């Protein structure tokens, strides 16, 4: 009788252990799935860069020395000439260059924002601009893309929206001055500095 009771108890304990293991695995799956979905909500579908939500969360997590607004020059012309699949491939290529130097986000069709930490934002911006402004082949067609970049040096207490707006103003100034350049935001528009590296070309 005692032996049967022990065997019965062992079976019950074994069953409970297995059920606990099953629930643990299920819980781990749900945690991982929740993490994946949370990350997916913060990503741009095409480039896998952060979207606006992801950018805001990254801004809240760290302190940055600068923010860049990067706008692809004549991107509508690229899309109209070579098609949207070509344009998507070009955007993905641009994404890789941004990722190489900064924390990037896609905030519009052909507009990106990059956050710079512990480096000179102007140096990082120039590296990104130079890397993108090289001949590249997409779908059998070779082109040389260019970007206009605005740089804002972040100060303590600056909000994300204000910082983006100021960098965007500098980007607009880059467009005005001929595109394919890096421009630093200053309070006085006349005091804004820029670096020119020639106009964009497609061949």
Buried (B, 14 or more C-beta within 10 A) or exposed (E): EEEEEEEEEEEEEEEEEEEEEEEEEEEEEEEEEEEEEEEEEBBBEEBBBBBBEBBBEBBEEEEBBBBBBBBBBBBEEBBEEBEEEBBBBBBBBBBEBBBEBBBBBBBEEBBBBBBBBEBEBBBBBBBBBEBBBEEBEBEEBEBBBBBBBBBBBBEEEBEBEBBBBBBBBBBBBBBEBBBBBBBBBBEEEEEBEBBEBEEBBBE
